[in-house]
């Protein structure tokens, strides 16, 4: 696994230890099995941003602290210049660029997400997290599954949905897709 996944795993173990929370409690907060949670914490498996968001909310910590290891401290505004957002490439398939990493106590988490195409027949990874999500397609085409309903979104399309419903995404046409995601 890559170094960023290992660093997130270390932060998860440290958070759980510092807060004296069981793995079972955090697994329940993420709506996953304890074994799956422990695989995230070991760094052997990539953890979705949605699971990290559930942990952050449950533990009352900033998502940014789990993703990047830094707590935000700006309270009036936080400016992100073009192409300079805090980036995280958890796997070759997904890249996240945070657009508000330095703003403390934010009510939404905006990201530029890049999804790379996967080989034909690769199953779509589905996840859930509390709250809502907004996606606006900047480049490419995306297949989005929400609660079993498959929707194709193209450049300029947007969608707002209940993210507690099982959802997943896949880049189409053998090309990467880039979109603005706002997780609330």
ZADO-1210 file (C-alpha; in nm, 4 decimals, padded with zeros to 6 digits):
<atoms>
<atom x="00.0000" y="00.0000" z="00.0000" code="UNK" pos="1"/>
<atom x="00.1165" y="00.3541" z="-00.0560" code="UNK" pos="2"/>
<atom x="00.2613" y="00.5806" z="00.2120" code="UNK" pos="3"/>
<atom x="-00.0503" y="00.7993" z="00.2397" code="UNK" pos="4"/>
<atom x="-00.2673" y="00.4984" z="00.3251" code="UNK" pos="5"/>
<atom x="-00.0140" y="00.3918" z="00.5890" code="UNK" pos="6"/>
<atom x="-00.0129" y="00.7440" z="00.7364" code="UNK" pos="7"/>
<atom x="-00.3929" y="00.7509" z="00.7564" code="UNK" pos="8"/>
<atom x="-00.3874" y="00.4082" z="00.9236" code="UNK" pos="9"/>
<atom x="-00.1429" y="00.5424" z="01.1845" code="UNK" pos="10"/>
<atom x="-00.3653" y="00.8430" z="01.2509" code="UNK" pos="11"/>
<atom x="-00.6680" y="00.6146" z="01.2937" code="UNK" pos="12"/>
<atom x="-00.4840" y="00.3950" z="01.5452" code="UNK" pos="13"/>
<atom x="-00.3606" y="00.7035" z="01.7310" code="UNK" pos="14"/>
<atom x="-00.7053" y="00.8617" z="01.7408" code="UNK" pos="15"/>
<atom x="-00.8690" y="00.5450" z="01.8669" code="UNK" pos="16"/>
<atom x="-00.6003" y="00.5026" z="02.1316" code="UNK" pos="17"/>
<atom x="-00.6154" y="00.8674" z="02.2439" code="UNK" pos="18"/>
<atom x="-00.9949" y="00.8609" z="02.2691" code="UNK" pos="19"/>
<atom x="-01.0028" y="00.5112" z="02.4225" code="UNK" pos="20"/>
<atom x="-01.2586" y="00.3937" z="02.1641" code="UNK" pos="21"/>
<atom x="-01.2948" y="00.0305" z="02.0577" code="UNK" pos="22"/>
<atom x="-01.2498" y="-00.0823" z="01.6994" code="UNK" pos="23"/>
<atom x="-01.6058" y="-00.2170" z="01.7186" code="UNK" pos="24"/>
<atom x="-01.7413" y="00.1321" z="01.7998" code="UNK" pos="25"/>
<atom x="-01.5650" y="00.2939" z="01.5030" code="UNK" pos="26"/>
<atom x="-01.6688" y="00.0081" z="01.2749" code="UNK" pos="27"/>
<atom x="-02.0303" y="00.0658" z="01.3763" code="UNK" pos="28"/>
<atom x="-01.9940" y="00.4408" z="01.3068" code="UNK" pos="29"/>
<atom x="-01.8729" y="00.3498" z="00.9550" code="UNK" pos="30"/>
<atom x="-02.1451" y="00.0874" z="00.8997" code="UNK" pos="31"/>
<atom x="-01.8819" y="-00.1820" z="00.8377" code="UNK" pos="32"/>
<atom x="-01.7609" y="-00.4951" z="01.0158" code="UNK" pos="33"/>
<atom x="-01.4957" y="-00.4748" z="01.2844" code="UNK" pos="34"/>
<atom x="-01.2664" y="-00.6899" z="01.0673" code="UNK" pos="35"/>
<atom x="-01.2999" y="-00.4436" z="00.7779" code="UNK" pos="36"/>
<atom x="-01.2285" y="-00.1493" z="01.0081" code="UNK" pos="37"/>
<atom x="-00.9191" y="-00.3239" z="01.1475" code="UNK" pos="38"/>
<atom x="-00.7933" y="-00.3834" z="00.7924" code="UNK" pos="39"/>
<atom x="-00.8145" y="-00.0063" z="00.7384" code="UNK" pos="40"/>
<atom x="-00.6334" y="00.0618" z="01.0630" code="UNK" pos="41"/>
<atom x="-00.3583" y="-00.1867" z="00.9722" code="UNK" pos="42"/>
<atom x="-00.2938" y="-00.0010" z="00.6463" code="UNK" pos="43"/>
<atom x="-00.3536" y="-00.3188" z="00.4433" code="UNK" pos="44"/>
<atom x="-00.6629" y="-00.1792" z="00.2750" code="UNK" pos="45"/>
<atom x="-00.7494" y="00.1636" z="00.1401" code="UNK" pos="46"/>
<atom x="-01.0165" y="00.3464" z="00.3394" code="UNK" pos="47"/>
<atom x="-01.2838" y="00.5477" z="00.1637" code="UNK" pos="48"/>
<atom x="-01.3272" y="00.9177" z="00.2286" code="UNK" pos="49"/>
<atom x="-01.6837" y="00.8386" z="00.3321" code="UNK" pos="50"/>
<atom x="-01.5614" y="00.6036" z="00.6081" code="UNK" pos="51"/>
<atom x="-01.3100" y="00.8674" z="00.7192" code="UNK" pos="52"/>
<atom x="-01.5860" y="01.1272" z="00.7277" code="UNK" pos="53"/>
<atom x="-01.8001" y="00.8978" z="00.9452" code="UNK" pos="54"/>
<atom x="-01.5068" y="00.8494" z="01.1853" code="UNK" pos="55"/>
<atom x="-01.4339" y="01.2238" z="01.1915" code="UNK" pos="56"/>
<atom x="-01.7961" y="01.3055" z="01.2759" code="UNK" pos="57"/>
<atom x="-01.8174" y="01.0301" z="01.5373" code="UNK" pos="58"/>
<atom x="-01.4940" y="01.1451" z="01.7065" code="UNK" pos="59"/>
<atom x="-01.5599" y="01.5186" z="01.6577" code="UNK" pos="60"/>
<atom x="-01.2349" y="01.5771" z="01.4678" code="UNK" pos="61"/>
<atom x="-01.1743" y="01.7458" z="01.1335" code="UNK" pos="62"/>
<atom x="-01.1722" y="01.5198" z="00.8271" code="UNK" pos="63"/>
<atom x="-00.8593" y="01.7085" z="00.7194" code="UNK" pos="64"/>
<atom x="-00.6767" y="01.5892" z="01.0311" code="UNK" pos="65"/>
<atom x="-00.7419" y="01.2263" z="00.9370" code="UNK" pos="66"/>
<atom x="-00.6632" y="01.2733" z="00.5673" code="UNK" pos="67"/>
<atom x="-00.3589" y="01.4979" z="00.5870" code="UNK" pos="68"/>
<atom x="-00.2427" y="01.4946" z="00.9494" code="UNK" pos="69"/>
<atom x="-00.2909" y="01.8673" z="00.9988" code="UNK" pos="70"/>
<atom x="-00.5661" y="02.0434" z="01.1857" code="UNK" pos="71"/>
<atom x="-00.7110" y="02.3472" z="01.0111" code="UNK" pos="72"/>
<atom x="-00.6889" y="02.6807" z="01.1899" code="UNK" pos="73"/>
<atom x="-00.8400" y="02.9435" z="00.9592" code="UNK" pos="74"/>
<atom x="-01.1782" y="03.0786" z="01.0673" code="UNK" pos="75"/>
<atom x="-01.2499" y="03.3809" z="00.8464" code="UNK" pos="76"/>
<atom x="-01.1612" y="03.2340" z="00.5066" code="UNK" pos="77"/>
<atom x="-00.9258" y="02.9885" z="00.3406" code="UNK" pos="78"/>
<atom x="-00.8082" y="03.0556" z="-00.0140" code="UNK" pos="79"/>
<atom x="-00.7029" y="02.7724" z="-00.2436" code="UNK" pos="80"/>
<atom x="-00.5245" y="02.8845" z="-00.5601" code="UNK" pos="81"/>
<atom x="-00.5760" y="02.6904" z="-00.8834" code="UNK" pos="82"/>
<atom x="-00.4063" y="02.3515" z="-00.8677" code="UNK" pos="83"/>
<atom x="-00.2694" y="02.4086" z="-00.5170" code="UNK" pos="84"/>
<atom x="-00.5242" y="02.2337" z="-00.2948" code="UNK" pos="85"/>
<atom x="-00.3904" y="01.9770" z="-00.0510" code="UNK" pos="86"/>
<atom x="-00.3739" y="01.6609" z="-00.2608" code="UNK" pos="87"/>
<atom x="-00.4019" y="01.2995" z="-00.1670" code="UNK" pos="88"/>
<atom x="-00.3691" y="01.0057" z="-00.4014" code="UNK" pos="89"/>
<atom x="-00.4842" y="00.7055" z="-00.2012" code="UNK" pos="90"/>
<atom x="-00.4658" y="00.4685" z="-00.4945" code="UNK" pos="91"/>
<atom x="-00.4079" y="00.4879" z="-00.8671" code="UNK" pos="92"/>
<atom x="-00.7856" y="00.4938" z="-00.9172" code="UNK" pos="93"/>
<atom x="-00.8726" y="00.8002" z="-00.7037" code="UNK" pos="94"/>
<atom x="-00.7081" y="01.1343" z="-00.6353" code="UNK" pos="95"/>
<atom x="-00.8574" y="01.3917" z="-00.3961" code="UNK" pos="96"/>
<atom x="-00.7606" y="01.7582" z="-00.3828" code="UNK" pos="97"/>
<atom x="-00.9068" y="01.9353" z="-00.0802" code="UNK" pos="98"/>
<atom x="-01.0251" y="02.2880" z="-00.1486" code="UNK" pos="99"/>
<atom x="-01.0835" y="02.3895" z="00.2142" code="UNK" pos="100"/>
<atom x="-00.8288" y="02.1905" z="00.4142" code="UNK" pos="101"/>
<atom x="-00.7206" y="02.4892" z="00.6240" code="UNK" pos="102"/>
<atom x="-01.0657" y="02.6132" z="00.7280" code="UNK" pos="103"/>
<atom x="-01.1601" y="02.5058" z="01.0805" code="UNK" pos="104"/>
<atom x="-01.5056" y="02.3740" z="01.1752" code="UNK" pos="105"/>
<atom x="-01.6320" y="02.3768" z="00.8189" code="UNK" pos="106"/>
<atom x="-01.9797" y="02.2439" z="00.7508" code="UNK" pos="107"/>
<atom x="-01.8869" y="02.0945" z="00.4118" code="UNK" pos="108"/>
<atom x="-01.5808" y="01.9279" z="00.2600" code="UNK" pos="109"/>
<atom x="-01.5180" y="02.0347" z="-00.1025" code="UNK" pos="110"/>
<atom x="-01.2785" y="01.8277" z="-00.3143" code="UNK" pos="111"/>
<atom x="-01.1690" y="01.8020" z="-00.6736" code="UNK" pos="112"/>
<atom x="-01.1818" y="01.4265" z="-00.7338" code="UNK" pos="113"/>
<atom x="-01.0137" y="01.2474" z="-01.0221" code="UNK" pos="114"/>
<atom x="-01.1284" y="00.8932" z="-01.0967" code="UNK" pos="115"/>
<atom x="-00.9158" y="00.6829" z="-01.3299" code="UNK" pos="116"/>
<atom x="-01.0749" y="00.4182" z="-01.5534" code="UNK" pos="117"/>
<atom x="-01.0599" y="00.0575" z="-01.4361" code="UNK" pos="118"/>
<atom x="-01.0379" y="-00.2558" z="-01.6498" code="UNK" pos="119"/>
<atom x="-01.3699" y="-00.3753" z="-01.7938" code="UNK" pos="120"/>
<atom x="-01.5551" y="-00.6014" z="-01.5522" code="UNK" pos="121"/>
<atom x="-01.4047" y="-00.4467" z="-01.2382" code="UNK" pos="122"/>
<atom x="-01.6844" y="-00.4217" z="-00.9812" code="UNK" pos="123"/>
<atom x="-01.7845" y="-00.0768" z="-00.8591" code="UNK" pos="124"/>
<atom x="-01.6902" y="-00.0086" z="-00.4972" code="UNK" pos="125"/>
<atom x="-01.9983" y="00.1101" z="-00.3063" code="UNK" pos="126"/>
<atom x="-02.0016" y="00.3094" z="00.0165" code="UNK" pos="127"/>
<atom x="-02.2250" y="00.5186" z="00.2392" code="UNK" pos="128"/>
<atom x="-02.1776" y="00.8090" z="00.4763" code="UNK" pos="129"/>
<atom x="-02.4081" y="01.0298" z="00.6739" code="UNK" pos="130"/>
<atom x="-02.5206" y="01.3536" z="00.5164" code="UNK" pos="131"/>
<atom x="-02.5490" y="01.4675" z="00.1595" code="UNK" pos="132"/>
<atom x="-02.3198" y="01.5050" z="-00.1397" code="UNK" pos="133"/>
<atom x="-02.3012" y="01.7313" z="-00.4430" code="UNK" pos="134"/>
<atom x="-02.1018" y="01.6360" z="-00.7543" code="UNK" pos="135"/>
<atom x="-02.0364" y="01.8601" z="-01.0575" code="UNK" pos="136"/>
<atom x="-01.8590" y="01.6998" z="-01.3541" code="UNK" pos="137"/>
<atom x="-01.5692" y="01.9104" z="-01.4816" code="UNK" pos="138"/>
<atom x="-01.4151" y="01.6670" z="-01.7338" code="UNK" pos="139"/>
<atom x="-01.5133" y="01.3296" z="-01.8739" code="UNK" pos="140"/>
<atom x="-01.8081" y="01.1007" z="-01.8080" code="UNK" pos="141"/>
<atom x="-01.8987" y="00.9256" z="-01.4848" code="UNK" pos="142"/>
<atom x="-02.1253" y="00.6321" z="-01.4101" code="UNK" pos="143"/>
<atom x="-02.2784" y="00.6967" z="-01.0675" code="UNK" pos="144"/>
<atom x="-02.4777" y="00.4321" z="-00.8852" code="UNK" pos="145"/>
<atom x="-02.7094" y="00.5498" z="-00.6058" code="UNK" pos="146"/>
<atom x="-02.9087" y="00.2837" z="-00.4246" code="UNK" pos="147"/>
<atom x="-02.8912" y="00.0585" z="-00.7330" code="UNK" pos="148"/>
<atom x="-02.9970" y="00.3277" z="-00.9811" code="UNK" pos="149"/>
<atom x="-02.7238" y="00.3939" z="-01.2400" code="UNK" pos="150"/>
<atom x="-02.6887" y="00.7431" z="-01.3832" code="UNK" pos="151"/>
<atom x="-02.4441" y="00.8712" z="-01.6445" code="UNK" pos="152"/>
<atom x="-02.3116" y="01.2206" z="-01.5784" code="UNK" pos="153"/>
<atom x="-02.1211" y="01.4164" z="-01.8421" code="UNK" pos="154"/>
<atom x="-01.9232" y="01.7394" z="-01.8385" code="UNK" pos="155"/>
<atom x="-02.1406" y="02.0177" z="-01.6918" code="UNK" pos="156"/>
<atom x="-02.3878" y="01.7789" z="-01.5250" code="UNK" pos="157"/>
<atom x="-02.4408" y="01.7892" z="-01.1510" code="UNK" pos="158"/>
<atom x="-02.6177" y="01.5822" z="-00.8909" code="UNK" pos="159"/>
<atom x="-02.7123" y="01.6312" z="-00.5263" code="UNK" pos="160"/>
<atom x="-02.7993" y="01.3177" z="-00.3290" code="UNK" pos="161"/>
<atom x="-02.8499" y="01.1551" z="00.0084" code="UNK" pos="162"/>
<atom x="-02.5106" y="00.9978" z="00.0722" code="UNK" pos="163"/>
<atom x="-02.6498" y="00.7591" z="00.3326" code="UNK" pos="164"/>
<atom x="-02.7748" y="00.5650" z="00.0280" code="UNK" pos="165"/>
<atom x="-02.5244" y="00.3148" z="-00.1088" code="UNK" pos="166"/>
<atom x="-02.3307" y="00.4850" z="-00.3892" code="UNK" pos="167"/>
<atom x="-02.0276" y="00.4335" z="-00.6092" code="UNK" pos="168"/>
<atom x="-01.8676" y="00.5680" z="-00.9247" code="UNK" pos="169"/>
<atom x="-01.6794" y="00.4584" z="-01.2315" code="UNK" pos="170"/>
<atom x="-01.4990" y="00.6559" z="-01.5047" code="UNK" pos="171"/>
<atom x="-01.6425" y="00.5862" z="-01.8505" code="UNK" pos="172"/>
<atom x="-01.5025" y="00.5639" z="-02.2051" code="UNK" pos="173"/>
<atom x="-01.1565" y="00.4560" z="-02.0861" code="UNK" pos="174"/>
<atom x="-01.0772" y="00.8132" z="-01.9771" code="UNK" pos="175"/>
<atom x="-01.0321" y="00.9736" z="-01.6377" code="UNK" pos="176"/>
<atom x="-01.3107" y="01.1903" z="-01.4989" code="UNK" pos="177"/>
<atom x="-01.2652" y="01.4987" z="-01.2836" code="UNK" pos="178"/>
<atom x="-01.5418" y="01.6444" z="-01.0704" code="UNK" pos="179"/>
<atom x="-01.6117" y="01.8816" z="-00.7842" code="UNK" pos="180"/>
<atom x="-01.7472" y="01.6894" z="-00.4853" code="UNK" pos="181"/>
<atom x="-01.8930" y="01.8691" z="-00.1867" code="UNK" pos="182"/>
<atom x="-01.9621" y="01.6385" z="00.1080" code="UNK" pos="183"/>
<atom x="-02.1998" y="01.7816" z="00.3677" code="UNK" pos="184"/>
</atoms>
